[in-house]
C-alpha cells in the first residue's frame, strides 16, 4: 500500500535515521522536506535530498540550483500530498498533489532514484516552461534545409509575410535577429539585457510575447533577442527554443524535425541513449578523445548544431592534458574568437573520438586551441564543442525532460571522415556528394575553389574510389606534403592546390 502523507504548514515531520529507512519511506518523506524549504525560504534544507542528475526544465548543476532557489523563494506552496507511487526503470515515480496559498490544487509528478533522492519535480519544470503531458502527441513534422549539416528552418514571426531563414543553433539559448530585420518585422522592444557574445559583451534589446510559425506549428509568447549585428548566413538563430518545449527528433536522412510533447514518451528507434547535462543554458555531452592511439582523455563537450566543424577542444582542456605535445600533428593553423577570447588554433586528425557511450569515430578531424596572452585564465566551464559535421552523421532525438539524447547512425555515418588537403577541407553530405567545405585560416580559397563546390575527382582518384577506399585519402594527403594536388569539380573545372 503506497504511503499517502498529507503535509501542511505547522505539521512538519522531524526526520531521524534517514539512511536506514526503506526506499518507499524515503520517498514518502519528500513532501515534508519540500514544505520545510518553502516555509523557511531556504533551499539548503533540501540540497542533500537532490540526486546528482537533478534537473529543472532540463537545467542541471548550477542552472538547476538557481531555478529551484527562485521557485522556493517565490512560489506560495502550502500543502503537499503523495497520491500514489510506481516503480519505473529510472526510479520511483510519485503522483503528488500540491496546494498553493489561494487553495488551488494541482497534480504533479516527482521522480526519485533508488536512494530516495529527487531527480525532477514536474511543478518546478512547468514553472520554467517545460510541461509534461499525460498523453504526449506528435505536434509537427517540419522540413529543414540541410547545408553541410547546418539546419535552417523557415520561420514566420508575428504574421510578417516573408519567411525568415533561421539557423537551429543548440549552442545558443534562444531566438535572435539583427536590428535591421527587427525593425522590418516591427518587433516591439520590451526590455534591455547584457548578453555574452563572441568577442565580449554587448547590450541588446529584447522583444517579448511574439508568435512564431514553423510550417504548421504556431508558438505564442516567444522572446526574441535583437542584436545590433549578426552573422551573414541566414536571418538569425532559433537556438534552444524548440528543445525546451518539445522532444525534438532530427532526421538528417529525411531533412525533417519532428516535435513531440514531453511526457511518457517511448523511444522506438535503434539509437543509443547518451546522458546530457545543462548547467549553463546549453547541452553538454560526455566525450572520449584519443589524439594518438592509447592516449585517452575524458571531457565534457557542448552539443552545438550552430557550429560548422567536427570537434574543437578549448584551451584549458588542451593545456591540462598537454594535447599539443601529445603526438598531435597539426596540418593547418588559424585563429578563433570564442567566449570573448582570441586564440590560435591548430587543425589536424585525431586517432579517434567517441560521444560516450557511442562507438568511437576513427580519424575524426579535431581543432586544438593554443595559448595566448588573453586565454590562460579562461574557464569556459566545459572542455570543447561538438559541431554539425560530427552530429549530422546521426539521426538524433533530444529529450530534455529526461536529460538524454538518442543517437542513431544515418546514411552519412558510413562515409569517410572530413579531411584536409593543404588547409582545404573536404567532406561528404547526406546525399553522398563530396564537397569543398572551406579553407582553414582563410575566408575563401585563392585558387578559385569555392565553399560548396561539388567534387568529382581529387588527384587521380574519383569520389567513388575515395569513398570505397579511404586509405587513398591518406595517400593524397601524404603526397600533398611536397606536391601540388589537382581538384576537379563536377562542372569539370580543374584547380591546383
C-alpha positions, 0 to 999 in steps of 0.5 A: 500500500503506497504511503499517502502523507498529507503535509501542511504548514505547522505539521512538519515531520522531524526526520531521524535515521534517514539512511536506514529507512526503506526506499518507499519511506524515503520517498514518502518523506519528500513532501515534508522536506519540500514544505520545510524549504518553502516555509523557511525560504531556504533551499539548503534544507533540501540540497542533500535530498537532490540526486546528482542528475537533478534537473529543472526544465532540463537545467542541471548543476548550477542552472538547476540550483538557481531555478529551484532557489527562485521557485522556493523563494517565490512560489506560495506552496502550502500543502503537499500530498503523495497520491500514489507511487510506481516503480519505473526503470529510472526510479520511483515515480510519485503522483503528488498533489500540491496546494498553493496559498489561494487553495488551488490544487494541482497534480504533479509528478516527482521522480526519485532514484533508488536512494530516495533522492529527487531527480525532477519535480514536474511543478518546478519544470512547468514553472520554467516552461517545460510541461509534461503531458499525460498523453504526449502527441506528435505536434509537427513534422517540419522540413529543414534545409540541410547545408553541410549539416547546418539546419535552417528552418523557415520561420514566420514571426508575428504574421510578417509575410516573408519567411525568415531563414533561421539557423537551429543553433543548440549552442545558443539559448534562444531566438535572435535577429539583427536590428535591421530585420527587427525593425522590418518585422516591427518587433516591439522592444520590451526590455534591455539585457547584457548578453555574452557574445563572441568577442565580449559583451554587448547590450541588446534589446529584447522583444517579448510575447511574439508568435512564431510559425514553423510550417504548421506549428504556431508558438505564442509568447516567444522572446526574441533577442535583437542584436545590433549585428549578426552573422551573414548566413541566414536571418538569425538563430532559433537556438534552444527554443524548440528543445525546451518545449518539445522532444525534438527528433532530427532526421538528417536522412529525411531533412525533417524535425519532428516535435513531440510533447514531453511526457511518457514518451517511448523511444522506438528507434535503434539509437543509443541513449547518451546522458546530457547535462545543462548547467549553463543554458546549453547541452553538454555531452560526455566525450572520449578523445584519443589524439594518438592511439592509447592516449585517452582523455575524458571531457565534457563537450557542448552539443552545438548544431550552430557550429560548422566543424567536427570537434574543437577542444578549448584551451584549458582542456588542451593545456591540462592534458598537454594535447599539443605535445601529445603526438598531435600533428597539426596540418593547418593553423588559424585563429578563433574568437570564442567566449570573448577570447582570441586564440590560435588554433591548430587543425589536424586528425585525431586517432579517434573520438567517441560521444560516450557511450557511442562507438568511437569515430576513427580519424575524426578531424579535431581543432586544438586551441593554443595559448595566448596572452588573453586565454590562460585564465579562461574557464569556459566551464566545459572542455570543447564543442561538438559541431554539425559535421560530427552530429549530422552523421546521426539521426538524433532525438533530444529529450530534455525532460529526461536529460538524454539524447538518442543517437542513431547512425544515418546514411552519412555515418558510413562515409569517410571522415572530413579531411584536409588537403593543404588547409582545404577541407573536404567532406561528404553530405547526406546525399553522398556528394563530396564537397569543398567545405572551406579553407582553414585560416582563410575566408575563401580559397585563392585558387578559385575553389569555392565553399560548396563546390561539388567534387568529382575527382581529387588527384587521380582518384574519383569520389567513388574510389575515395569513398570505397577506399579511404586509405587513398585519402591518406595517400593524397594527403601524404603526397600533398606534403611536397606536391601540388594536388589537382581538384576537379569539380563536377562542372569539370573545372580543374584547380591546383592546390 
